[in-house]
Amino acid sequence: MRAKLLDLFAKSVIMQGLLTLAVAATLLYLIIIGREVPDQLWNAFWTILGFFFGSKVTASTFQSRNPEYYDATK
């Protein structure tokens, strides 16, 4: 379990997810308390979200095209 967690951290999967959640939580907080959300924060959110999902699609595409690199037993 620890090795798997460190492997995910090394691939920055955890950091991508945490960054996406942190920015999303900040946006929701500002919306809930009724404050105006700065344009820079909206732009950062959409950029981070696009990168997060784009990297998932790229990894999935690579795995489907190169099954020899993907070991489902790990």
The 8 nearest C-alpha neighbors of each residue, nearest first, counted from 0:
[[1, 3, 2, 4, 5, 6, 73, 7],
 [0, 2, 4, 3, 5, 6, 7, 8],
 [3, 1, 5, 4, 0, 6, 7, 8],
 [2, 4, 6, 0, 1, 5, 7, 73],
 [5, 3, 1, 7, 6, 2, 8, 0],
 [4, 6, 8, 2, 7, 3, 9, 1],
 [5, 7, 3, 9, 4, 8, 2, 10],
 [8, 6, 10, 4, 9, 5, 12, 3],
 [7, 9, 11, 5, 10, 6, 13, 12],
 [10, 8, 6, 11, 7, 5, 12, 4],
 [9, 11, 7, 8, 12, 6, 13, 5],
 [12, 10, 8, 14, 9, 13, 15, 7],
 [13, 11, 15, 10, 14, 7, 8, 16],
 [12, 14, 16, 11, 8, 15, 17, 7],
 [13, 15, 11, 17, 16, 12, 18, 8],
 [16, 14, 12, 18, 13, 17, 11, 19],
 [15, 17, 19, 13, 14, 18, 20, 12],
 [18, 16, 14, 20, 19, 15, 21, 13],
 [17, 19, 21, 15, 20, 16, 14, 22],
 [18, 20, 16, 17, 22, 21, 23, 15],
 [19, 21, 23, 17, 18, 22, 24, 16],
 [22, 20, 18, 24, 23, 19, 17, 25],
 [21, 23, 25, 24, 19, 20, 44, 18],
 [24, 22, 20, 26, 25, 21, 19, 27],
 [25, 23, 27, 21, 26, 22, 20, 28],
 [24, 26, 22, 28, 23, 27, 21, 29],
 [27, 25, 23, 29, 24, 28, 30, 22],
 [26, 28, 30, 24, 25, 29, 31, 23],
 [27, 29, 25, 31, 30, 26, 24, 32],
 [30, 28, 34, 26, 32, 27, 31, 33],
 [29, 31, 27, 33, 28, 32, 34, 26],
 [32, 30, 28, 33, 29, 27, 34, 26],
 [31, 33, 29, 30, 34, 28, 27, 35],
 [34, 32, 30, 31, 29, 35, 28, 36],
 [35, 33, 29, 32, 30, 36, 31, 28],
 [34, 36, 37, 33, 29, 30, 38, 32],
 [35, 37, 29, 34, 38, 40, 26, 30],
 [38, 36, 39, 40, 35, 41, 42, 34],
 [37, 39, 41, 40, 42, 36, 43, 35],
 [40, 38, 42, 37, 41, 43, 36, 44],
 [39, 41, 43, 42, 38, 37, 44, 36],
 [40, 42, 44, 38, 43, 39, 45, 37],
 [43, 41, 39, 45, 40, 44, 46, 38],
 [42, 44, 40, 46, 41, 45, 47, 39],
 [43, 45, 41, 47, 42, 46, 48, 40],
 [46, 44, 48, 42, 47, 43, 49, 41],
 [45, 47, 43, 49, 48, 44, 42, 50],
 [48, 46, 50, 44, 49, 45, 43, 51],
 [49, 47, 45, 51, 50, 46, 44, 52],
 [50, 48, 46, 52, 47, 51, 53, 45],
 [49, 51, 53, 47, 48, 52, 54, 46],
 [52, 50, 48, 54, 49, 53, 47, 15],
 [51, 53, 55, 54, 49, 50, 48, 56],
 [54, 52, 50, 56, 55, 51, 49, 57],
 [53, 55, 57, 52, 51, 56, 50, 58],
 [56, 54, 52, 58, 53, 57, 59, 51],
 [57, 55, 59, 53, 54, 58, 60, 52],
 [56, 58, 54, 60, 55, 59, 61, 53],
 [59, 57, 61, 55, 60, 56, 54, 62],
 [58, 60, 56, 62, 61, 57, 55, 63],
 [61, 59, 57, 63, 62, 58, 56, 64],
 [60, 62, 58, 64, 59, 63, 65, 57],
 [63, 61, 59, 65, 60, 64, 66, 69],
 [62, 64, 60, 61, 65, 66, 59, 69],
 [63, 65, 61, 62, 60, 66, 59, 67],
 [66, 64, 62, 67, 63, 61, 68, 69],
 [65, 67, 69, 68, 62, 63, 64, 70],
 [66, 68, 65, 69, 70, 62, 64, 63],
 [69, 67, 66, 65, 70, 62, 61, 64],
 [70, 68, 66, 67, 62, 71, 65, 63],
 [69, 71, 72, 73, 68, 67, 66, 62],
 [70, 72, 73, 69, 66, 68, 67, 62],
 [71, 73, 70, 69, 68, 3, 67, 66],
 [72, 71, 70, 3, 69, 0, 2, 6]]
